[in-house]
Amino acid sequence: MEASGADNYPKFKAENTDVVGISANALFSQKAFVDFTKINYPLLSDREGKVMQAFGIYDTERRVAKRSYVIVDKDGVIRYLNIRPTNTGKDLVSTDELLSEVRKLNKR
């Protein structure tokens, strides 16, 4: 979700969808980010990058997550994976696009 994810979280919940953020940042960094952005969804700290490696979204050389959007269905199957070229704002996927993907999945 965009940096204004707090505003969009209810839209995902209305689609019976949980939102989770994952990064290699330490817990104190995660807390600062939550406090700054006022997001309501959980952020997970994957300091070793194991979860992100499993999803193929971890830059091991730089020890950071690649900006990515992953939608996993209720059976644990990845149904949408979008890895962005950079972590800058111009490469964010819109909330509308993500909600469209969620709605497609929910129709199955």
Summary of the structure (lengths in Angstrom):
residues: 108
radius of gyration: 13.7
end to end distance: 23.0
largest distance: 39.1
contacts: 258
relative contact order: 0.17
helix: 39%
strand: 19%
